[in-house]
Amino acid sequence: MSVSHTAPHGVAAPAAVATSTRLLAGLSAMILGLVLVWGAGFASAQTLHDTAHDVRHGFGFPCH
Ligand SMILES: [Zn+2]
């Protein structure tokens, strides 16, 4: 019994994605997450702040 490591036609193997592309995607996700947690959390608008606060508690993020 042999196991084939070739991907079927039309399906890109994970290794085919360039490292820079994966790095960019990961970095973008991290920046978006930081903006959501801290950017919205420190916003001056009370409603926006309260919403971010509730979401933060929803995710179990340490707060107070
Ligand atoms: Zn809190």
N, CA, C, O and the ligand as a Tripos MOL2 file, in Angstrom:
@<TRIPOS>MOLECULE
protein
  257   255    65     0     0
PROTEIN
NO_CHARGES

@<TRIPOS>ATOM
      1 N           0.8550   -1.1870    0.0000 N.3       1 MET1
      2 CA          0.0000    0.0000    0.0000 C.3       1 MET1
      3 C           0.8910    1.2380    0.0000 C.2       1 MET1
      4 O           1.7920    1.3710    0.8280 O.2       1 MET1
      5 N           0.6230    2.1420   -0.9450 N.am      2 SER2
      6 CA          1.4030    3.3670   -0.9970 C.3       2 SER2
      7 C           0.4840    4.5820   -0.8440 C.2       2 SER2
      8 O          -0.6670    4.5720   -1.2790 O.2       2 SER2
      9 N           1.0240    5.6170   -0.2190 N.am      3 VAL3
     10 CA          0.2620    6.8440   -0.0050 C.3       3 VAL3
     11 C           0.7840    7.9040   -0.9660 C.2       3 VAL3
     12 O           1.9820    8.1820   -1.0160 O.2       3 VAL3
     13 N          -0.1310    8.4880   -1.7240 N.am      4 SER4
     14 CA          0.2530    9.5240   -2.6770 C.3       4 SER4
     15 C           0.2760   10.8910   -2.0000 C.2       4 SER4
     16 O          -0.6440   11.2450   -1.2620 O.2       4 SER4
     17 N           1.3280   11.6480   -2.2570 N.am      5 HIS5
     18 CA          1.4330   12.9840   -1.6690 C.3       5 HIS5
     19 C           1.1140   14.0810   -2.6630 C.2       5 HIS5
     20 O           1.2580   15.2630   -2.3530 O.2       5 HIS5
     21 N           0.6820   13.7030   -3.8510 N.am      6 THR6
     22 CA          0.3520   14.7070   -4.8610 C.3       6 THR6
     23 C          -1.1000   15.1200   -4.7080 C.2       6 THR6
     24 O          -1.9750   14.2840   -4.4830 O.2       6 THR6
     25 N          -1.3450   16.4040   -4.8320 N.am      7 ALA7
     26 CA         -2.6990   16.9330   -4.7220 C.3       7 ALA7
     27 C          -3.4510   16.6730   -6.0230 C.2       7 ALA7
     28 O          -2.8490   16.6380   -7.0960 O.2       7 ALA7
     29 N          -4.7640   16.4910   -5.9280 N.am      8 PRO8
     30 CA         -5.5600   16.3080   -7.1450 C.3       8 PRO8
     31 C          -5.4910   17.5590   -8.0290 C.2       8 PRO8
     32 O          -5.1540   18.6470   -7.5620 O.2       8 PRO8
     33 N          -5.8090   17.3850   -9.2890 N.am      9 HIS9
     34 CA         -5.7870   18.5280  -10.2040 C.3       9 HIS9
     35 C          -6.7340   19.6220   -9.7200 C.2       9 HIS9
     36 O          -7.8450   19.3360   -9.2730 O.2       9 HIS9
     37 N          -6.2900   20.8760   -9.8110 N.am     10 GLY10
     38 CA         -7.1260   22.0080   -9.4450 C.3      10 GLY10
     39 C          -7.0870   22.3450   -7.9710 C.2      10 GLY10
     40 O          -7.6420   23.3650   -7.5610 O.2      10 GLY10
     41 N          -6.4510   21.5230   -7.1670 N.am     11 VAL11
     42 CA         -6.3650   21.8030   -5.7390 C.3      11 VAL11
     43 C          -4.9130   22.1140   -5.3950 C.2      11 VAL11
     44 O          -4.0250   21.2930   -5.6220 O.2      11 VAL11
     45 N          -4.6790   23.2900   -4.8510 N.am     12 ALA12
     46 CA         -3.3200   23.6790   -4.5000 C.3      12 ALA12
     47 C          -2.9060   23.0370   -3.1870 C.2      12 ALA12
     48 O          -3.6520   23.0720   -2.2090 O.2      12 ALA12
     49 N          -1.7360   22.4600   -3.1670 N.am     13 ALA13
     50 CA         -1.2220   21.8990   -1.9280 C.3      13 ALA13
     51 C          -0.8450   23.0390   -0.9930 C.2      13 ALA13
     52 O          -0.4370   24.1020   -1.4600 O.2      13 ALA13
     53 N          -0.9710   22.8420    0.3200 N.am     14 PRO14
     54 CA         -0.6380   23.9040    1.2730 C.3      14 PRO14
     55 C           0.7710   24.4560    1.0800 C.2      14 PRO14
     56 O           0.9960   25.6510    1.2690 O.2      14 PRO14
     57 N           1.7050   23.6150    0.7130 N.am     15 ALA15
     58 CA          3.0830   24.0610    0.5450 C.3      15 ALA15
     59 C           3.2400   24.9720   -0.6650 C.2      15 ALA15
     60 O           4.2380   25.6830   -0.7850 O.2      15 ALA15
     61 N           2.2340   24.9510   -1.5850 N.am     16 ALA16
     62 CA          2.3260   25.7650   -2.7890 C.3      16 ALA16
     63 C           2.1170   27.2440   -2.4900 C.2      16 ALA16
     64 O           2.5160   28.0950   -3.2840 O.2      16 ALA16
     65 N           1.4960   27.5630   -1.3560 N.am     17 VAL17
     66 CA          1.2670   28.9570   -0.9880 C.3      17 VAL17
     67 C           2.5790   29.5540   -0.4990 C.2      17 VAL17
     68 O           3.2260   29.0080    0.3940 O.2      17 VAL17
     69 N           2.9590   30.6610   -1.0830 N.am     18 ALA18
     70 CA          4.2290   31.2860   -0.7410 C.3      18 ALA18
     71 C           4.2670   31.6890    0.7270 C.2      18 ALA18
     72 O           3.2530   32.0700    1.3120 O.2      18 ALA18
     73 N           5.4520   31.5980    1.3050 N.am     19 THR19
     74 CA          5.6140   31.9490    2.7160 C.3      19 THR19
     75 C           5.2430   33.4050    2.9640 C.2      19 THR19
     76 O           4.6380   33.7310    3.9850 O.2      19 THR19
     77 N           5.6110   34.2870    2.0200 N.am     20 SER20
     78 CA          5.3020   35.7050    2.1980 C.3      20 SER20
     79 C           3.7970   35.9380    2.2080 C.2      20 SER20
     80 O           3.3020   36.8000    2.9340 O.2      20 SER20
     81 N           3.0730   35.1710    1.4050 N.am     21 THR21
     82 CA          1.6090   35.3060    1.3650 C.3      21 THR21
     83 C           0.9990   34.8670    2.6860 C.2      21 THR21
     84 O           0.0970   35.5170    3.2160 O.2      21 THR21
     85 N           1.5050   33.7480    3.2140 N.am     22 ARG22
     86 CA          0.9670   33.2600    4.4890 C.3      22 ARG22
     87 C           1.3330   34.2090    5.6210 C.2      22 ARG22
     88 O           0.5420   34.4240    6.5400 O.2      22 ARG22
     89 N           2.5310   34.7730    5.5530 N.am     23 LEU23
     90 CA          2.9720   35.7220    6.5740 C.3      23 LEU23
     91 C           2.0990   36.9720    6.5540 C.2      23 LEU23
     92 O           1.7110   37.4960    7.5980 O.2      23 LEU23
     93 N           1.7970   37.4410    5.3320 N.am     24 LEU24
     94 CA          0.9610   38.6310    5.1760 C.3      24 LEU24
     95 C          -0.4340   38.3830    5.7210 C.2      24 LEU24
     96 O          -1.0020   39.2500    6.3840 O.2      24 LEU24
     97 N          -0.9930   37.2090    5.4520 N.am     25 ALA25
     98 CA         -2.3320   36.8710    5.9350 C.3      25 ALA25
     99 C          -2.3520   36.8090    7.4560 C.2      25 ALA25
    100 O          -3.2790   37.3100    8.0920 O.2      25 ALA25
    101 N          -1.3280   36.1930    8.0370 N.am     26 GLY26
    102 CA         -1.2630   36.0900    9.4830 C.3      26 GLY26
    103 C          -1.0980   37.4460   10.1450 C.2      26 GLY26
    104 O          -1.7120   37.7300   11.1730 O.2      26 GLY26
    105 N          -0.2560   38.2830    9.5380 N.am     27 LEU27
    106 CA         -0.0250   39.6210   10.0700 C.3      27 LEU27
    107 C          -1.2880   40.4630    9.9960 C.2      27 LEU27
    108 O          -1.6080   41.2010   10.9270 O.2      27 LEU27
    109 N          -2.0080   40.3470    8.8740 N.am     28 SER28
    110 CA         -3.2570   41.0970    8.7100 C.3      28 SER28
    111 C          -4.2750   40.6880    9.7640 C.2      28 SER28
    112 O          -4.9650   41.5350   10.3320 O.2      28 SER28
    113 N          -4.3650   39.3950   10.0230 N.am     29 ALA29
    114 CA         -5.3130   38.9010   11.0220 C.3      29 ALA29
    115 C          -4.9430   39.4060   12.4100 C.2      29 ALA29
    116 O          -5.8160   39.7540   13.2050 O.2      29 ALA29
    117 N          -3.6400   39.4430   12.6980 N.am     30 MET30
    118 CA         -3.2000   39.9250   14.0070 C.3      30 MET30
    119 C          -3.5230   41.4090   14.1840 C.2      30 MET30
    120 O          -3.9940   41.8300   15.2410 O.2      30 MET30
    121 N          -3.2640   42.1950   13.1380 N.am     31 ILE31
    122 CA         -3.5370   43.6340   13.2170 C.3      31 ILE31
    123 C          -5.0300   43.8850   13.3780 C.2      31 ILE31
    124 O          -5.4420   44.7260   14.1770 O.2      31 ILE31
    125 N          -5.8430   43.1470   12.6130 N.am     32 LEU32
    126 CA         -7.2920   43.2950   12.7240 C.3      32 LEU32
    127 C          -7.7550   42.9540   14.1320 C.2      32 LEU32
    128 O          -8.6030   43.6480   14.6920 O.2      32 LEU32
    129 N          -7.2050   41.8920   14.7060 N.am     33 GLY33
    130 CA         -7.5760   41.4930   16.0540 C.3      33 GLY33
    131 C          -7.1870   42.5420   17.0860 C.2      33 GLY33
    132 O          -7.9500   42.8310   18.0080 O.2      33 GLY33
    133 N          -5.9940   43.1090   16.9250 N.am     34 LEU34
    134 CA         -5.5380   44.1400   17.8660 C.3      34 LEU34
    135 C          -6.4180   45.3720   17.7830 C.2      34 LEU34
    136 O          -6.7490   45.9750   18.8030 O.2      34 LEU34
    137 N          -6.8010   45.7510   16.5560 N.am     35 VAL35
    138 CA         -7.6750   46.9150   16.3770 C.3      35 VAL35
    139 C          -9.0280   46.6630   17.0220 C.2      35 VAL35
    140 O          -9.5950   47.5520   17.6560 O.2      35 VAL35
    141 N          -9.5460   45.4420   16.8570 N.am     36 LEU36
    142 CA        -10.8540   45.1200   17.4450 C.3      36 LEU36
    143 C         -10.8010   45.1610   18.9640 C.2      36 LEU36
    144 O         -11.7000   45.7030   19.6070 O.2      36 LEU36
    145 N          -9.7590   44.5920   19.5300 N.am     37 VAL37
    146 CA         -9.6880   44.4840   20.9900 C.3      37 VAL37
    147 C          -9.2970   45.8150   21.6340 C.2      37 VAL37
    148 O          -9.9680   46.2800   22.5560 O.2      37 VAL37
    149 N          -8.2100   46.4310   21.1500 N.am     38 TRP38
    150 CA         -7.7290   47.6490   21.7980 C.3      38 TRP38
    151 C          -8.2810   48.9200   21.1540 C.2      38 TRP38
    152 O          -8.6660   49.8550   21.8560 O.2      38 TRP38
    153 N          -8.3210   48.9560   19.8380 N.am     39 GLY39
    154 CA         -8.8090   50.1460   19.1350 C.3      39 GLY39
    155 C         -10.2330   50.4770   19.5230 C.2      39 GLY39
    156 O         -10.5400   51.6150   19.8770 O.2      39 GLY39
    157 N         -11.1000   49.4840   19.4570 N.am     40 ALA40
    158 CA        -12.5010   49.7080   19.8060 C.3      40 ALA40
    159 C         -12.6610   49.8430   21.3120 C.2      40 ALA40
    160 O         -13.5190   50.5910   21.7810 O.2      40 ALA40
    161 N         -11.8470   49.1280   22.0690 N.am     41 GLY41
    162 CA        -11.9470   49.1670   23.5240 C.3      41 GLY41
    163 C         -11.6210   50.5330   24.0980 C.2      41 GLY41
    164 O         -12.1870   50.9340   25.1150 O.2      41 GLY41
    165 N         -10.7050   51.2540   23.4470 N.am     42 PHE42
    166 CA        -10.3130   52.5760   23.9370 C.3      42 PHE42
    167 C         -11.0020   53.6890   23.1790 C.2      42 PHE42
    168 O         -10.6220   54.8510   23.3280 O.2      42 PHE42
    169 N         -11.9990   53.3780   22.3730 N.am     43 ALA43
    170 CA        -12.7250   54.3960   21.6190 C.3      43 ALA43
    171 C         -13.4750   55.3080   22.5790 C.2      43 ALA43
    172 O         -13.8880   54.8840   23.6590 O.2      43 ALA43
    173 N         -13.6470   56.5620   22.1770 N.am     44 SER44
    174 CA        -14.2780   57.5260   23.0650 C.3      44 SER44
    175 C         -15.7930   57.3590   23.1020 C.2      44 SER44
    176 O         -16.4270   57.6660   24.1130 O.2      44 SER44
    177 N         -16.3740   56.8790   22.0140 N.am     45 ALA45
    178 CA        -17.8260   56.6980   21.9880 C.3      45 ALA45
    179 C         -18.2230   55.6390   23.0090 C.2      45 ALA45
    180 O         -17.7230   54.5140   22.9770 O.2      45 ALA45
    181 N         -19.1280   56.0060   23.9160 N.am     46 GLN46
    182 CA        -19.5060   55.1130   25.0140 C.3      46 GLN46
    183 C         -20.1280   53.8160   24.5090 C.2      46 GLN46
    184 O         -19.8120   52.7400   25.0160 O.2      46 GLN46
    185 N         -20.9980   53.9090   23.5280 N.am     47 THR47
    186 CA        -21.6580   52.7040   23.0070 C.3      47 THR47
    187 C         -20.6550   51.7610   22.3830 C.2      47 THR47
    188 O         -20.7090   50.5500   22.5940 O.2      47 THR47
    189 N         -19.7280   52.3300   21.6060 N.am     48 LEU48
    190 CA        -18.7000   51.5030   20.9610 C.3      48 LEU48
    191 C         -17.8230   50.8380   22.0070 C.2      48 LEU48
    192 O         -17.4490   49.6720   21.8780 O.2      48 LEU48
    193 N         -17.5000   51.5980   23.0450 N.am     49 HIS49
    194 CA        -16.6680   51.0580   24.1160 C.3      49 HIS49
    195 C         -17.3930   49.9230   24.8450 C.2      49 HIS49
    196 O         -16.8140   48.8690   25.1090 O.2      49 HIS49
    197 N         -18.6670   50.1550   25.1630 N.am     50 ASP50
    198 CA        -19.4330   49.1390   25.8850 C.3      50 ASP50
    199 C         -19.5650   47.8670   25.0650 C.2      50 ASP50
    200 O         -19.4840   46.7610   25.5990 O.2      50 ASP50
    201 N         -19.7700   48.0320   23.7580 N.am     51 THR51
    202 CA        -19.9040   46.8770   22.8810 C.3      51 THR51
    203 C         -18.6090   46.0790   22.8520 C.2      51 THR51
    204 O         -18.6230   44.8560   22.9870 O.2      51 THR51
    205 N         -17.4970   46.7700   22.6780 N.am     52 ALA52
    206 CA        -16.2030   46.0900   22.6610 C.3      52 ALA52
    207 C         -15.9400   45.4100   23.9990 C.2      52 ALA52
    208 O         -15.3730   44.3190   24.0560 O.2      52 ALA52
    209 N         -16.3620   46.0740   25.0790 N.am     53 HIS53
    210 CA        -16.1840   45.5270   26.4220 C.3      53 HIS53
    211 C         -16.9400   44.2100   26.5710 C.2      53 HIS53
    212 O         -16.4100   43.2280   27.0910 O.2      53 HIS53
    213 N         -18.1990   44.2090   26.1000 N.am     54 ASP54
    214 CA        -19.0160   42.9990   26.2070 C.3      54 ASP54
    215 C         -18.4340   41.8720   25.3670 C.2      54 ASP54
    216 O         -18.4180   40.7170   25.7900 O.2      54 ASP54
    217 N         -17.9560   42.2140   24.1750 N.am     55 VAL55
    218 CA        -17.3670   41.2000   23.2980 C.3      55 VAL55
    219 C         -16.1180   40.6210   23.9550 C.2      55 VAL55
    220 O         -15.8670   39.4170   23.9050 O.2      55 VAL55
    221 N         -15.3490   41.5020   24.5650 N.am     56 ARG56
    222 CA        -14.1280   41.0550   25.2360 C.3      56 ARG56
    223 C         -14.4610   40.0670   26.3530 C.2      56 ARG56
    224 O         -13.7810   39.0540   26.5150 O.2      56 ARG56
    225 N         -15.5160   40.3660   27.1270 N.am     57 HIS57
    226 CA        -15.9200   39.4350   28.1710 C.3      57 HIS57
    227 C         -16.4420   38.1410   27.5780 C.2      57 HIS57
    228 O         -16.2340   37.0600   28.1290 O.2      57 HIS57
    229 N         -17.1330   38.2670   26.4340 N.am     58 GLY58
    230 CA        -17.6770   37.0870   25.7660 C.3      58 GLY58
    231 C         -16.6110   36.1030   25.3600 C.2      58 GLY58
    232 O         -16.8230   34.8910   25.3730 O.2      58 GLY58
    233 N         -15.4460   36.6440   24.9940 N.am     59 PHE59
    234 CA        -14.3400   35.7800   24.5780 C.3      59 PHE59
    235 C         -13.4710   35.3530   25.7590 C.2      59 PHE59
    236 O         -12.5000   34.6180   25.5770 O.2      59 PHE59
    237 N         -13.8090   35.8090   26.9670 N.am     60 GLY60
    238 CA        -13.0480   35.4210   28.1450 C.3      60 GLY60
    239 C         -11.7280   36.1600   28.2510 C.2      60 GLY60
    240 O         -10.7980   35.6890   28.9060 O.2      60 GLY60
    241 N         -11.6400   37.3350   27.6010 N.am     61 PHE61
    242 CA        -10.4200   38.1420   27.6500 C.3      61 PHE61
    243 C         -10.3080   38.7750   29.0240 C.2      61 PHE61
    244 O         -11.2790   39.3680   29.4960 O.2      61 PHE61
    245 N          -9.1520   38.6730   29.6900 N.am     62 PRO62
    246 CA         -9.0050   39.2710   31.0230 C.3      62 PRO62
    247 C          -9.2320   40.7780   30.9940 C.2      62 PRO62
    248 O          -8.6620   41.4760   30.1550 O.2      62 PRO62
    249 N         -10.0420   41.2730   31.8840 N.am     63 CYS63
    250 CA        -10.4040   42.6880   31.8350 C.3      63 CYS63
    251 C         -10.3510   43.3130   33.2340 C.2      63 CYS63
    252 O          -9.4500   44.1050   33.5130 O.2      63 CYS63
    253 N         -11.2810   42.9800   34.1020 N.am     64 HIS64
    254 CA        -11.2860   43.5460   35.4470 C.3      64 HIS64
    255 C         -11.8250   42.5550   36.4510 C.2      64 HIS64
    256 O         -11.9030   42.8620   37.6410 O.2      64 HIS64
    257 ZN        -14.6820   44.2490   31.7540 Zn       65 ZN65
@<TRIPOS>BOND
     1     1     2 1
     2     2     3 1
     3     3     4 2
     4     3     5 am
     5     5     6 1
     6     6     7 1
     7     7     8 2
     8     7     9 am
     9     9    10 1
    10    10    11 1
    11    11    12 2
    12    11    13 am
    13    13    14 1
    14    14    15 1
    15    15    16 2
    16    15    17 am
    17    17    18 1
    18    18    19 1
    19    19    20 2
    20    19    21 am
    21    21    22 1
    22    22    23 1
    23    23    24 2
    24    23    25 am
    25    25    26 1
    26    26    27 1
    27    27    28 2
    28    27    29 am
    29    29    30 1
    30    30    31 1
    31    31    32 2
    32    31    33 am
    33    33    34 1
    34    34    35 1
    35    35    36 2
    36    35    37 am
    37    37    38 1
    38    38    39 1
    39    39    40 2
    40    39    41 am
    41    41    42 1
    42    42    43 1
    43    43    44 2
    44    43    45 am
    45    45    46 1
    46    46    47 1
    47    47    48 2
    48    47    49 am
    49    49    50 1
    50    50    51 1
    51    51    52 2
    52    51    53 am
    53    53    54 1
    54    54    55 1
    55    55    56 2
    56    55    57 am
    57    57    58 1
    58    58    59 1
    59    59    60 2
    60    59    61 am
    61    61    62 1
    62    62    63 1
    63    63    64 2
    64    63    65 am
    65    65    66 1
    66    66    67 1
    67    67    68 2
    68    67    69 am
    69    69    70 1
    70    70    71 1
    71    71    72 2
    72    71    73 am
    73    73    74 1
    74    74    75 1
    75    75    76 2
    76    75    77 am
    77    77    78 1
    78    78    79 1
    79    79    80 2
    80    79    81 am
    81    81    82 1
    82    82    83 1
    83    83    84 2
    84    83    85 am
    85    85    86 1
    86    86    87 1
    87    87    88 2
    88    87    89 am
    89    89    90 1
    90    90    91 1
    91    91    92 2
    92    91    93 am
    93    93    94 1
    94    94    95 1
    95    95    96 2
    96    95    97 am
    97    97    98 1
    98    98    99 1
    99    99   100 2
   100    99   101 am
   101   101   102 1
   102   102   103 1
   103   103   104 2
   104   103   105 am
   105   105   106 1
   106   106   107 1
   107   107   108 2
   108   107   109 am
   109   109   110 1
   110   110   111 1
   111   111   112 2
   112   111   113 am
   113   113   114 1
   114   114   115 1
   115   115   116 2
   116   115   117 am
   117   117   118 1
   118   118   119 1
   119   119   120 2
   120   119   121 am
   121   121   122 1
   122   122   123 1
   123   123   124 2
   124   123   125 am
   125   125   126 1
   126   126   127 1
   127   127   128 2
   128   127   129 am
   129   129   130 1
   130   130   131 1
   131   131   132 2
   132   131   133 am
   133   133   134 1
   134   134   135 1
   135   135   136 2
   136   135   137 am
   137   137   138 1
   138   138   139 1
   139   139   140 2
   140   139   141 am
   141   141   142 1
   142   142   143 1
   143   143   144 2
   144   143   145 am
   145   145   146 1
   146   146   147 1
   147   147   148 2
   148   147   149 am
   149   149   150 1
   150   150   151 1
   151   151   152 2
   152   151   153 am
   153   153   154 1
   154   154   155 1
   155   155   156 2
   156   155   157 am
   157   157   158 1
   158   158   159 1
   159   159   160 2
   160   159   161 am
   161   161   162 1
   162   162   163 1
   163   163   164 2
   164   163   165 am
   165   165   166 1
   166   166   167 1
   167   167   168 2
   168   167   169 am
   169   169   170 1
   170   170   171 1
   171   171   172 2
   172   171   173 am
   173   173   174 1
   174   174   175 1
   175   175   176 2
   176   175   177 am
   177   177   178 1
   178   178   179 1
   179   179   180 2
   180   179   181 am
   181   181   182 1
   182   182   183 1
   183   183   184 2
   184   183   185 am
   185   185   186 1
   186   186   187 1
   187   187   188 2
   188   187   189 am
   189   189   190 1
   190   190   191 1
   191   191   192 2
   192   191   193 am
   193   193   194 1
   194   194   195 1
   195   195   196 2
   196   195   197 am
   197   197   198 1
   198   198   199 1
   199   199   200 2
   200   199   201 am
   201   201   202 1
   202   202   203 1
   203   203   204 2
   204   203   205 am
   205   205   206 1
   206   206   207 1
   207   207   208 2
   208   207   209 am
   209   209   210 1
   210   210   211 1
   211   211   212 2
   212   211   213 am
   213   213   214 1
   214   214   215 1
   215   215   216 2
   216   215   217 am
   217   217   218 1
   218   218   219 1
   219   219   220 2
   220   219   221 am
   221   221   222 1
   222   222   223 1
   223   223   224 2
   224   223   225 am
   225   225   226 1
   226   226   227 1
   227   227   228 2
   228   227   229 am
   229   229   230 1
   230   230   231 1
   231   231   232 2
   232   231   233 am
   233   233   234 1
   234   234   235 1
   235   235   236 2
   236   235   237 am
   237   237   238 1
   238   238   239 1
   239   239   240 2
   240   239   241 am
   241   241   242 1
   242   242   243 1
   243   243   244 2
   244   243   245 am
   245   245   246 1
   246   246   247 1
   247   247   248 2
   248   247   249 am
   249   249   250 1
   250   250   251 1
   251   251   252 2
   252   251   253 am
   253   253   254 1
   254   254   255 1
   255   255   256 2
@<TRIPOS>SUBSTRUCTURE
     1 MET1         2 RESIDUE 1 A MET
     2 SER2         6 RESIDUE 1 A SER
     3 VAL3        10 RESIDUE 1 A VAL
     4 SER4        14 RESIDUE 1 A SER
     5 HIS5        18 RESIDUE 1 A HIS
     6 THR6        22 RESIDUE 1 A THR
     7 ALA7        26 RESIDUE 1 A ALA
     8 PRO8        30 RESIDUE 1 A PRO
     9 HIS9        34 RESIDUE 1 A HIS
    10 GLY10       38 RESIDUE 1 A GLY
    11 VAL11       42 RESIDUE 1 A VAL
    12 ALA12       46 RESIDUE 1 A ALA
    13 ALA13       50 RESIDUE 1 A ALA
    14 PRO14       54 RESIDUE 1 A PRO
    15 ALA15       58 RESIDUE 1 A ALA
    16 ALA16       62 RESIDUE 1 A ALA
    17 VAL17       66 RESIDUE 1 A VAL
    18 ALA18       70 RESIDUE 1 A ALA
    19 THR19       74 RESIDUE 1 A THR
    20 SER20       78 RESIDUE 1 A SER
    21 THR21       82 RESIDUE 1 A THR
    22 ARG22       86 RESIDUE 1 A ARG
    23 LEU23       90 RESIDUE 1 A LEU
    24 LEU24       94 RESIDUE 1 A LEU
    25 ALA25       98 RESIDUE 1 A ALA
    26 GLY26      102 RESIDUE 1 A GLY
    27 LEU27      106 RESIDUE 1 A LEU
    28 SER28      110 RESIDUE 1 A SER
    29 ALA29      114 RESIDUE 1 A ALA
    30 MET30      118 RESIDUE 1 A MET
    31 ILE31      122 RESIDUE 1 A ILE
    32 LEU32      126 RESIDUE 1 A LEU
    33 GLY33      130 RESIDUE 1 A GLY
    34 LEU34      134 RESIDUE 1 A LEU
    35 VAL35      138 RESIDUE 1 A VAL
    36 LEU36      142 RESIDUE 1 A LEU
    37 VAL37      146 RESIDUE 1 A VAL
    38 TRP38      150 RESIDUE 1 A TRP
    39 GLY39      154 RESIDUE 1 A GLY
    40 ALA40      158 RESIDUE 1 A ALA
    41 GLY41      162 RESIDUE 1 A GLY
    42 PHE42      166 RESIDUE 1 A PHE
    43 ALA43      170 RESIDUE 1 A ALA
    44 SER44      174 RESIDUE 1 A SER
    45 ALA45      178 RESIDUE 1 A ALA
    46 GLN46      182 RESIDUE 1 A GLN
    47 THR47      186 RESIDUE 1 A THR
    48 LEU48      190 RESIDUE 1 A LEU
    49 HIS49      194 RESIDUE 1 A HIS
    50 ASP50      198 RESIDUE 1 A ASP
    51 THR51      202 RESIDUE 1 A THR
    52 ALA52      206 RESIDUE 1 A ALA
    53 HIS53      210 RESIDUE 1 A HIS
    54 ASP54      214 RESIDUE 1 A ASP
    55 VAL55      218 RESIDUE 1 A VAL
    56 ARG56      222 RESIDUE 1 A ARG
    57 HIS57      226 RESIDUE 1 A HIS
    58 GLY58      230 RESIDUE 1 A GLY
    59 PHE59      234 RESIDUE 1 A PHE
    60 GLY60      238 RESIDUE 1 A GLY
    61 PHE61      242 RESIDUE 1 A PHE
    62 PRO62      246 RESIDUE 1 A PRO
    63 CYS63      250 RESIDUE 1 A CYS
    64 HIS64      254 RESIDUE 1 A HIS
    65 ZN65       257 GROUP 0 **** ****
